[in-house]
Amino acid sequence: MDRAALHNLLRAQFLANARIGVSTGPLSIALQGDDATVRFDAVVSGGDARLLPERMQRYAVVTGWREQDGRWRLRHAQWSAAP
């Protein structure tokens, strides 16, 4: 998914849902020198209800990071709908 596709996905979610929530599972972090890979599951929920969400989707997420000048910077992110 490229930047424009991500933008359109988020825009559609914000327009369709008055309330949006994201919860992440435990992080699996692998360090390789100045690079790191972080894997986790994220559950995205949304809807108009105040008590319970009307929609939910779980995603498997993989992010790549690089340390530059003492700060970790995101290099890439990939996610796919998890069963």
Secondary structure, DSSP 8 states (H G I E B T S, - for coil): --HHHHHHHHHHHHHH-SEEEEEE---EEEEETTEEEEEEEEEEEEES-SSS-SEEEEEEEEEEEEEETTEEEEEEEEEEE--
